[in-house]
Amino acid sequence: MQEKSRWKGIKSIGMICKTTEQSGKQVTERRYYISSLPLNVELFARTVREHWSVEVMHWHLDVTFKEDANTTLDKTAAQNLNIINKWCLSILKLFDVGKKLSLRKKRYCISMNARKYLEQILSL
């Protein structure tokens, strides 16, 4: 903590332990956070969960729609495309193509036979 003076406004340090199962083994991952939040466990946990839910959505947008590679220069067009991608992402999450597929593969599957799925999509 010798560098603490460089972090103006720091009020807390937190750690989250995440345990998952990978290849039949339990794996524990620790993430550390410095924060300007007051020392409050419930607030810290809620804030971290909210942060990661946003990160997961951005990851899905990038993997499914290659959003990070988008070079749309017009701000209004870029915002409209982002709204459409989020809307499509929510539809893909709800939509069932009969097989367990990634969102990217679902998108591809639907695009290859749009007429087959159009009525089902519109009824969501």
C-alpha positions in Angstrom: 0.0 0.0 0.0 3.0 2.3 -0.4 1.4 3.7 -3.6 -1.9 4.5 -1.9 -1.2 8.3 -2.1 -1.4 7.9 -5.9 -5.0 6.7 -5.7 -7.0 9.8 -4.7 -10.4 9.0 -3.4 -9.8 5.4 -2.6 -12.1 4.2 0.2 -12.0 0.5 0.0 -10.3 -2.5 -1.4 -12.3 -5.7 -2.1 -11.8 -9.2 -3.3 -14.3 -11.5 -5.1 -13.8 -15.3 -5.1 -15.3 -17.0 -8.1 -15.5 -20.8 -8.1 -16.3 -22.7 -11.3 -15.9 -26.2 -12.6 -13.6 -26.8 -15.5 -12.9 -30.2 -16.9 -14.3 -31.8 -13.7 -12.1 -29.8 -11.4 -13.1 -26.9 -9.2 -11.2 -23.7 -10.1 -11.2 -20.7 -7.8 -10.3 -17.3 -9.2 -9.7 -14.2 -7.1 -10.3 -10.7 -8.4 -9.2 -7.6 -6.5 -10.7 -4.2 -6.8 -9.8 -0.7 -5.5 -12.8 1.5 -5.1 -14.1 4.9 -4.1 -17.2 3.1 -2.6 -17.6 3.3 1.2 -16.7 0.1 3.1 -20.0 -1.9 2.7 -19.9 -5.5 1.6 -23.5 -5.6 0.1 -22.9 -2.4 -1.9 -19.5 -3.7 -3.1 -20.9 -7.1 -4.2 -23.9 -5.5 -6.0 -21.6 -3.1 -7.8 -19.2 -5.8 -9.0 -22.1 -8.0 -10.2 -23.6 -5.0 -12.1 -20.2 -4.2 -13.6 -19.7 -7.8 -14.9 -23.2 -8.0 -16.3 -22.4 -5.0 -18.4 -19.0 -6.5 -19.4 -20.7 -9.8 -20.4 -23.2 -7.9 -22.6 -20.4 -6.1 -24.3 -18.5 -9.3 -24.8 -21.6 -10.9 -26.4 -22.1 -7.9 -28.6 -18.5 -8.1 -29.8 -18.4 -11.9 -30.3 -21.9 -12.1 -31.9 -21.8 -8.9 -34.0 -18.1 -8.0 -34.1 -19.0 -4.6 -32.5 -15.4 -3.7 -31.7 -14.5 -3.9 -35.4 -17.3 -1.5 -36.3 -15.9 1.6 -38.0 -19.1 3.6 -38.4 -18.0 7.3 -38.3 -21.4 8.9 -38.0 -22.3 9.0 -34.3 -26.1 8.8 -34.9 -25.6 5.8 -37.2 -23.3 4.1 -34.7 -25.8 4.6 -31.8 -28.6 3.3 -34.0 -26.6 0.2 -34.9 -25.7 -0.4 -31.2 -29.4 -0.2 -30.3 -30.3 -2.6 -33.1 -27.5 -5.0 -32.0 -28.7 -5.0 -28.4 -32.3 -5.6 -29.5 -31.1 -8.5 -31.7 -29.0 -9.9 -28.9 -32.0 -10.0 -26.6 -34.0 -11.8 -29.3 -31.2 -14.3 -29.9 -31.1 -15.1 -26.2 -34.9 -15.8 -26.2 -35.0 -17.6 -29.5 -34.8 -21.4 -29.8 -33.6 -23.0 -33.1 -33.9 -26.5 -31.8 -30.3 -27.1 -31.0 -28.0 -25.7 -28.3 -25.9 -23.2 -30.2 -23.8 -20.1 -29.4 -25.5 -16.8 -30.1 -23.2 -16.3 -33.1 -24.2 -19.7 -34.5 -27.9 -19.0 -33.8 -27.6 -15.8 -35.7 -26.0 -17.6 -38.7 -28.5 -20.4 -38.6 -31.4 -17.9 -38.6 -29.8 -15.9 -41.4 -29.5 -19.0 -43.6 -33.3 -19.6 -43.5 -34.9 -16.4 -42.4 -38.3 -17.2 -43.8 -38.5 -20.3 -41.6 -37.8 -18.4 -38.4 -39.4 -15.0 -39.2 -42.9 -15.8 -37.8 -41.4 -17.2 -34.6 -39.2 -14.2 -34.1 -42.0 -11.8 -34.6 -44.1 -13.6 -32.0 -41.5 -13.1 -29.3 
